Amino acid sequence: MSRVNGKTVIVTGGARGMGAAFARRLIAEGASVVITDVLVDEGKAVAAELGARAMFLPLDVTDETAWATVVAETERAFGPVSGLVNNAGIVHVDPIERLAEADYRKVIDVNQVGVFLGMKAVVPSMRTAGNGSIVNISSIGGIIAFSNILGYVASKWAVRGMTKAAAQEFGADGIRVNSVHPGVVATEMTSESERSNSMVHDQPLPRAATPDELANVVLFLISDESSFCTGSEFVADGGYTTK
Ligand code: NAD
């Protein structure tokens, strides 16, 4: 299969979970993939498993200087960047009255500012490539709300809006920007009980998603099959938000 043949894609938070699944799927479909993460050993292991079209680079998505290095090294290894998956994310659970300002800001910094810095860093390279696709991983927490995760909900709603604003700015350059909104996915971010709680049981497809099911959505958005899609939300939540 070669649905993304010849494309060069950066995946943030690619050392495990959904990010690793995205990297595996994109490699299998012909892309070169730069896996980035703050988890260096895990990221290197994923890249080693995926062969010559995969490379690991350390990246804290909140660090603008590090973003410039990643883009430069990606271009040197594989040519201009044609895809970016802004996937790195964290969650902090606390009711609002007990939520420390520092914990709120940390979530905003990684989930929201990291997405801004990623888009800013890759766009000049995408212009060189002549086209591009940016996929921002939001959440159903960016469409509806959940209690006890205020920073997460704020950041994921922001990512949804930023995606639309960026789609407007970059459309004329042939650069598309879309957001993906997973429901509960079986990764280290979710506990066993979260994957089998009443939220999941009450949705039309009563189970958690696998990371591979989200990788199918990301593959479509990075590929040219989604050539007329920009500024849109792609929800994969087992129907949770129908209620
Ligand atoms: P995960 O915790 O397994 O993976 C997140 C990755 O991001 C980790 O490898 C982590 O090291 C990395 N990361 C964290 N902070 C970083 C930073 N500052 N710089 C670079 N990398 C950093 O979780 P996941 O479920 O695979 O989450 C991936 C994305 O999907 C996140 O944005 C998350 O909010 C979103 N999401 C997850 C679910 C779910 O149920 N798991 C649902 C909706 C949305």
Boltz pocket constraint, residues with backbone or C-beta under 6 A from the ligand:
constraints:
  - pocket:
      binder: B
      contacts: [[A, 12], [A, 13], [A, 14], [A, 15], [A, 16], [A, 17], [A, 18], [A, 19], [A, 36], [A, 37], [A, 38], [A, 39], [A, 59], [A, 60], [A, 61], [A, 62], [A, 86], [A, 87], [A, 88], [A, 89], [A, 90], [A, 110], [A, 137], [A, 138], [A, 139], [A, 140], [A, 181], [A, 182], [A, 183], [A, 184], [A, 185], [A, 186], [A, 187], [A, 188], [A, 189], [A, 190]]
      max_distance: 6.0
